[in-house]
Amino acid sequence: MLTYSTHDVLGRAKVSHWNEIISDVFTPLETRPADRDNFDAEVRTARFGRLWLANATSMPATVLRTQQHADRETDQRFFLHMQMKGSLKVSQDGKDSTLNEGDLVLCDNTLPYSLAYDQYCSTLVLIVPGDDLRKHLPTPEQVIGVKLSGKQGLPQTVSLMLDSIWRQAGDGLPPELGSRIADSLLDVFATAWTATHGASVTDTAVSGARRVQVKRYIEANLRDPELSVRSVAAAFGISPRYLHMLFAPENETVSSYVLRRRLEECVKQLTDLLWRKRTITEIAFGWGFNNATHFARVFRDQYGASPRDFRNSYRAENASPTLS
């Protein structure tokens, strides 16, 4: 776990130092303290799998992600905020949410937003790359700025999971389980959102809503070797041509999407300690491939190495991993 703070910085230099810290940990932001002469803040970070958790604590302030900041962004990331102490007002995309202990809200770094708190504040933030979140929640843009109450139901489960993971991170999470934990957490978050808000997790257009449904069907049937453009179209009572039209805005065909997702799931298991005794063929066939030669070829095309070399290289590089 890494810790950064303003404790050893003097006077008003604390603010500029803090802005540099949070810009590195999160994304470029501007902090405006309620009292510049008595400002102090700290952030601790820990990594698990492909994700990062960060606990930011601060004296009262307003934090701004400006339009200029957002316009310069090249890599989309989402920040799932969970309030630990105090209250936090989050504003993004025309939505305002006030978080109390356990409440959750998602922010998108490609859009401006603000955070405001008038008392000591402690917030736990899950930092998720856009592509990772979309594997679990196809249209996260529909979620940003909307509060999930952490007092009951599945949102409470998400809050408890985040809190538990953070506490264990302090003691040292097993690195080989990081990706598994990350996937489980994102699955529960996506399920909690869907259970709470239902049909609102869709594009505004009808075609976008249907595309979300199709992606969910594909994800649920990735292991089926018979999954194809024709079978997906048949499942929704539409033509293959119309199915291709639905995917046109994605700049990725249906077949390419299926292949990419299968390969990604294979990579997770090839690099997962719990799957080390399974053969490459078993893993590939478990994710819908039915020809070892074809799998090896498409894997090399995607990752620049054979599945065996990829697996061996990962093992060699992670023989004695440490949590950073």
N, C-alpha and C positions, 0 to 999 in steps of 0.2 A: 504494500500500500504506500502511495506517495502522498505527502502533505505539503501544501503551499499556504503561506499566510502573510499578513502584513505586520505581524507582531514585532518584528525587528526593524521596521522602517519608521522613520521619524516624521512627525507632523503631517502636513498635507500631501506629502509624497506617497502616503499610503494609498491614496485613491488611484493615482496613475499606475502604481505598482500592482494594485488589485486588478485594474482593467487589463493589464498585460497578462496576468495569471489566468483570468477567466476566459480571455480570448484564446489562449493556448489550450485550456482544458475543454471549453465548450465551443465557442464560435465568437467572432469579434462582437463585443458588447461595450456599452458605455454606462458606467455606474455614477449616479448622482446622489451622494449621501445626504441624509437629512441634516447631519452635523459633520462638516468636513474636519473639524478640529478634534472630534471624538469618534472617529470611524475606525473600525477594525473588522477583519474578516479572515476566514480560513476555508480551504477546500481540501478534502481528502479524496483520493481516487483509487479505484481498484479495477482490474480487468478480469473478465471471465468469458472465455470463448472469444467471439467477435465483438462483444459489447463491453462498454465501460459503465461503471457506477461512480457517481461523484456526490459527496455530501458537502454542500456549501452552507456555511453559517456566516451571518453578517449582522452588523448593526443596521438600523433603519436606512432605507435607500430606495431609489427608483433605478431600475436597470432597463436600458433601451437597446433594442436591436433595430437600428434605423433602416430606412429604405436604401440608403447608400451602402450600408453593410450588406443587406440582402442582395443588392444588384451585383455585388462582386463575388457572390458565392458560386462555386463550381461543383461542389459535392454536397448533395442533399443529405441531411441528417435530421432525425427526429429526437426530441428531448421529452421523455415522459417524466414529469415532475410529480413527486409525492411529498406532501407536506409532513414534516416531522415535529416542528415546534413553531408556534406563532401562526399568523395567517398571511396568505400571499394572494395578491390580486394579479391575475394573469389576463392580458388582453392580446388577442390575435384574430385576424380575419373578421373583424367586426363583432367578436364575441368576448364578453367579460365573464370571468369566473373567479370567485373568491374561494381559495382552498383553506380548509382547516385540517387538523391532524388526520392523516390517513387518506385525504382526498387526492385525486389524480387529475392531471390534464396533460395533453400532448401539444407540443409546439414544433413548428417546422422552420428550419433555419433559412429557407429560401424566401421567407416572408418576414416583414417587420413584426415585432411584438414588444411588449413591455411587461415587466414584473415590478410590483410595488409592495412594500411592507413598511409599516409604521412602528414596528417593534422588533426586538431580536427575532431573527428568522433562521430556521434550519430546514433545508430542503434536500431531499434525495433525488438525484436526477439519473435516469437511465438513458444513455446515449446510444442511439441505434442508427446505423446506416440505412438510407432509404430503401435500398434493394432488399436488405434483410427484413425490414418490417413488412414490405409488400408480399413476401412469401407467406405471411400469416394473416395480414390484413390488406386485401388488394387495393383499397382506396383510402389510405390513411389521411389524405387531404380533407376528407369529409369529417374526420374526427377532431382535427385541431381546434383548440380553444374551448372545447366542450367538457365540462367537469364530470367526472365519475365520482360519486360519493363513496368513500371508503368505509362507511359505517355498517354496510350490510351486503349480503349477496356475493356474487363473484368479484365485483370490484374490491371488496374487503379482502378476498383471497389474494388478489394481485398485490394489495398493500402489504399483507402479511408476508407474502413471498419475497417482495423487495426488501422488507425490513430484515427478514431472516437471512437472505443472501448477503446483505450488507454486513450483518453481524458476523457471519461466518467468514467473510472476506478478510475481516480483521485478524482472524485466527489462521487464515490460509486455506482457501478452497483448493481441492485437488485439481491441478491444471488440466488433466486429461478428461475431466468431466465438465469443463467450462462450456463447450458448445452445446452439450446436452442440456445443461441447466438453462442456457440462453434460449434455446428453442422451446423448452417447456414454459418458460416465463412468457415469451411472446405469444405462444398458443393460448395460454390462460388469459392474457390481456385481450387478445382478439375475440375470444369467446365471451369474456365479460362485457366488452363493448357491444357485441352483437346481441347478447341476451338483454342488455339494458336498453339499447336504442333500436334494435331490430333493423328494419328496412332502410334506416337513414344512412347506413354504410353502403352507399351506392353512388355512382355518378349521377348527375342531374339528368342526363339524357337517357332515354330508354335503352339505346344501344350500349351505353356504358353500364347500366344496371345488368343487362343480359351478359355482357362480357365478364362482369364480376361473378355471376352465377356459373358461367362456363369454367372460369378459372378454379372456382371452388370444386366443381365436379372433377376437373382434371387432377387437382391435388388429392382428392379422395380416391382416385383410381389410378394413380401413378404406377402402382405395382402390377397392374393388369397388363400382360403382354399384348392383349387384344385392343388396347386403347389406341385409337386412331382418329383422324379427322372425320371419317365416315361414322364411327361409333359415337363420337361426341355429338355430331350433328343429329344423329338418330335419337340420342337420348333427350334432345331438346326439341325434336320435331321440326328442325330447320334444315335447309340444304347446306351441303359443304361450301358452296359458293357464298352463301350468306354468313356462314361461320368465318370464312376468311375475311369478309368485309368487316365483321365485328372486331377482328384483330388488327385491321389495317392501321389504326392510330398508334398501335404499340410498336410499330416498326419491327415486328417479329411475327413470323407465321405461327400457326397453331402447332405444327410439327416441330418447329424450332423451339418453341416454348416447352413442349413435352420433353424433348431431348435434353434441353438445358437443365430442367428441373430434375430429371432422372440422374443426370451426371452429378449435379450438386449433391443429391442425397447419397450417391455412391461415394463421393469424396468425403462426406461427413463420416461414413462408416469406415472407409479406408484409413482415416486418421484418428479413429476412436479406439482407445485402448480396450474397451469392452468388446470390440469386434476383431481383435487381433488374431483370434483362432479361426475365424471364418475365411474361406478362400476368396480370392477375387471373383471367381465365377459365381460363387454362392451369393455374394453381395450384388453383383450385376444382375443376376437372374431374379433376385429378390426385389429389384426395382424395375422389372418389366422388360429387361433385355432377354432375348432368347437365343443369341448367337455370340459366343465369346470373341470370335474374330472381329465381328462388327463392333462390339463394345470396345475392344482394344483400339480400333481405328478411330472411332469418334472421340474416345477419351484422349488419344494423342493429339487429335486435331484441336481439341479444346484446351488442353493443359500442357501441350508440348513435351509430354513424356508418356511412356507406357504406364498402365496402372501399377505394375509391379515396381518399376523404378520410382514412381511417384510415392508409393507407400514406403518403400525402403528409405528414400531420401527424407521423408517426414520423420520416420522413426529415428534416423541418425541425427537429425537436427534437434529432436526433442527428447533425446535420451535422458537428460537430467534437467527437466523444465523447472522453472521457478516462477512464482506469481509476481508480476510486476504491476 
